[in-house]
Amino acid sequence: MTNLGALDLDAMDYDPEEDDTEPSPHGRFLRGAARPGSASVRAWHGVIPAQHLTPLKADAMLLKEKAPGETFWIDAESTPRCSLEQLALAVLRFHAGSEVSADSPPVRGAEFWIQVRGSDGSPTIALHWDSDELHKRASGEHLPPWLATVTYLGSSGAPTVVLPAVADAHGRAVRAGACCAHLSHPVPGKHLAFDGRLLHGALHDMQAPSAAPYVRISLLVNVWLGHRPAEAATLPPQLAASLSNAAVAHFGQAVQAVPVAPEASAEPDAAGWRSLKVGFVPRRSLCDATPGWRTLGLGFPFFHPPLRVRG
């Protein structure tokens, strides 16, 4: 899948005089500027060595207990105080160190948080765009990160689905790039990175059926240029001190994954292909009745043509 390139997402921009706050000076860049690299979705295996997985899982469970649903922030030039801040800065430096052009807004820092999803609770993370939510509520302007990433600590749970749909300044869906989707299944230590503008989620109906209970734990880091999300706060000192503290990310030892692209097959209806269409997410029984196929609903107002991916 090629890079999305530059997009004009402000042709029907809102009137700032109708909003409570001023639009961000970096909004047009974050929504429209081409991201570098040959692909908008990439993955690396082995970023987190095995000996760091258990301590990071414990950190995630502690954050879930002490700060549920919160997102955190670390400046690009800060000194990390715990493993999660170490990871956030490692992700930022790996991607921004070689991929941010000289004429881009400055690298501000990394927003990070955890996701813990169990088979006995809410295993799905609905399709969404990452954004500065407080700014959106106050001004009406959608601001996406420059880069979004997911790092998996286990092999259980729903795959991450990344779709070629972005949002304009109002948060309305706009088709972007080739009609191609990506699925990333959880693998311990795997790191997924994608254009921060893209629609994504973790969909339970796309995973292999399993009767065994599980907990899916992932670490999310978004890289921001020029802008800091208003709700992302620095980890409180006492909470940071209660977490593990090690250099957990080893990008130099990681192996970049090679995606399986739809256009690589001469038989688009062969086994292994799945059709993703607008409308609804079917019940598991319907999916089971048609092995190998899935229907994915984006829902109103995210109208999108059918997508074909190889799982």
C-alpha positions, 0 to 999 in steps of 0.5 A: 500500500502506497503512502496516502500523499498530501490531501486537501481536507479543508475545502469545506472548512468551518468558519472559526467565528462560529467556534468557541476557540481558534483553530490550531495553526498546525491543523491543515498540516496534520490533516493534509500533509503527506507522511514520509515513507513508502507505506502508510501502514507498517509493522515490526516484530521483536520490538519488545524483548520477551523479558520485558513483556511481563513487567509491561503487562503489570504496568498496564494493569496498574494504570488501568486501576489507578488511571482508567481511560487516561492518556499521558504525555511526554515532551520530545526532550524529556527524561523518561522516568518509567518503562512506559515513558521509555517506550513512548520516547523510543517510538518517537525517536525511531519514527520522527528521527528519520522521517520528519522533514526539515520544513515540518512543524517541530516534534512536540512529543508523544501521547501514550496510553494503554488498552486492556480488553478482555473476552468477558467485557468489551473486546472490541475497540470501535472504529475511530479517528485519533484526535485531540478530543478536547480541542474538537469539543471546544472548536469543532476542529478535527486534529489528528496525530502525525503518526499512530502506533500500537505495540502488542504485549500478547497474542490474544484478542481482536486484530487492529483494522486500519482503513483508507478513510480520513477525516476533514476539519469537521471530522467527516469521512473522506476516502484516502488512497487505494481501496485497501485495508490492513489487519494486524493480529496481536503478536507479543512484542510486535509494533504497528505504525500507521498514518495518524489520519487513518480510521482504525479499531480493534474488531472482535468479529475479525478475530479467530473464534476462541472459547478460552478467556483472554486479556488483550493488552496493548500500548498506544503511542501517538507522535505529534508535530506542532501540537500537544493534545489538551487532555494528555497530562504528564504522568503524576510522579507517584504513579510514574515511580510505581511503574517498572523502569527499563529501556524496553523497546529495541528497534535495532533488533526488530524485523520489519514485517512484509504485508500481504497486499490484495493486488498480489493475488491473481484470484481475488475470490480465492480462500483467505479474502474477506469482504468489508462492506458498509452497513452492519457488523453481523453476528458471530453465527452469520460469520461462522456460516460463511467461513473465511468471510467477514462483513464490516460496517463503518456505519453512518456517516462513514460511507465507504466503498467495499474493501478487500483484504487478505487476513 
